[in-house]
Amino acid sequence: MIPAILIAAAMLTPIVYLIIRSSEAGSDIWPLVFRHRTAVIFWNTLKLAAGVSAATILIAVPYAWLTTRTDLPLRRMWDTIAPMPLVIPSYAGTLAIIGAVGPRGLVQGWLEPLGVDRLPSIYGYWGAWATLSLFTYPYVYLSVRAALRGLDPSLEEASRSLQSSSLRTFFQCTLPQLRPAIVSGALLSALYTVSDFGVVTLMRYDAFTRTIYTQYRSAFDRTLAAALGILLVLFALSLVMGEGALRNRGAYHRLGAGSAREPAITRLGRWRWLASGFCALIPLLALGVPIATLIYWVLTGVSTDSQLQVLPRAAMNSVLIGFYTAVVASLAALPVAILAVRYGRFLFSRVIERISYLGYALPGIVIALSFVFLGARYLTPFYQTLPLMIFAMAIRFIPYGVGAARTSLLQISPRLEESSRSLGRSSFVTTLRITVPLAWPGISAGAALVFLSVLKELPITLLLSPTGFDTLATEIWSATDGGAFGRAAVPALALIVISAIPTLLLALRTSRPVATNDDEPRETSSRRRANQDSQVPFSA
């Protein structure tokens, strides 16, 4: 409880900054906040978050089901590729998509000999919606895939034994059990959408983050931007509270002894090739188009020698910051997750869990400026140092660790911990020797997501990094801000390669073939159960 309280207090630091900054204007702030322009921005943000969440669910749920429960051709390959869009920074991916299918992009150049002078504009809501949906569906996919692999197949078998069809079994039996995973993944997608700055800026869509950033950059008085930041916090709070209302508090571990078994495979029959086309189309749009565009820019663009000299140092700095932040965020998320799962019936525990999601809901620019304010006034020795930068990064990405650890803890029977306590072990020893090893799959998955997110984080790195501390993200944005797309492609591809390595390793580690009804039994039940317990569910 004590570390969870300290973590919640740290998560509230940016909000305290916003309140202090907004209160400096007194009553003069209200006419500026409650104006028609603010209402339009709020509606734009709400519409974008809802649209992206719905799109990610429609993409990820059938994708996860196809790769875990069917005889889909090349199932393991699609399962490995599905999470890979996480490695692409949203601002770099958006830039590549604009360069490919924008009004004056590569596709338009190829079609120009056919009389196509200009493609339809992709700027605005639809461009931002499509781009964010392609880059955030893995949050829902990873969560749903882990849930599908952890479900007890006996419930589905009971439904089929009562003459229910596969479709009816899915909607009436499987889908309700997936609701917590779907809602958690959709919440992450929605929070990513409302906090994203790069996509909405490049797509010229007026959302809260773009407006706040513009206000910070253009106005000497940042009071209005702080007030808009408070509205964004309230909006994020409503999302988190809505997620809590939709998510039930059921238990998903087995109630009886039983042995772990693989679910039966659904035969796709004549639909298997259509399903394969669906599984190929999504990665093609989310991975193929951006990477192909970046490679084209590298081959045709101009990369200076000075940029190539800076690239190794920037890559090493990105890796170090990602590693340190992943460790700090994972350690901080564990007590919050344990409190939420094991003591979720108490209001205090639920409040702490909700507060833990605030850091990711805030734009990176707001978190960065709050720690600039804190460092300049109260923590002068730590101003523009790596510890303060890592701490700010951890505040922003703790929700990844909380969500991942919570998913694993939900599938761990509390009887194991109770048995340890009954043998004289203390709470701390039980947590260290029983809970943490069993929850390690979720903890490591959350750490991987934090690592990948830190590599792509831009505003916190720009404002809090020490002087001369360059990362791949800052190199990309510097080139993009100057309009040198060819120069931006080199660090962007380097960042994608670095991010792809841990993502690919985790995806390969967690991918395992699903036994079909025709497979011969090769293991005893006890050995199969031991092997399955050693697998790492890559959950969001």
Secondary structure, 3 states (H helix, E strand, C coil): CHHHHHHHHHHCHHHHHHHHHHHCCHHHHHHHHCCHHHHHHHHHHHHHHHHHHHHHHHHHHHHHHHHHHECCCCHHHHHHHCCHHHHCCHHHHHHHHHHHHCCCCHHHHHHHHHCCCCCCCCCCHHHHHHHHHHHHHHHHHHHHHHHHHHCCCHHHHHHHHCCCCHHHHHHHHHHHHHHHHHHHHHHHHHHHHHHCCHHHHHCCCCCHHHHHHHHHHHCCCCHHHHHHHHHHHHHHHHHHHHHHHHCCCCCCCCCCCCCCCCCCCECCHHHHHHHHHHHHHHHHHHHHHHHHHHHHHHHHCCCCHHHHHHHHHHHHHHHHHHHHHHHHHHHHHHHHHHHHHHCCCCHHHHHHHHHHCHHHHCCHHHHHHHHHHHHHHCCHHHCCCHHHHHHHHHHHHHHHHHHHHHHHHHCCCHHHHHHHHHCCCCHHHHHHHHHHHHHHHHHHHHHHHHHHHHHHCCHHHHHHCCCCCCCHHHHHHHHHHCCCHHHHHHHHHHHHHHHHHHHHHHHHHHCCCCCCCCCCCCCCHHHHHHHHHCCCCCCC
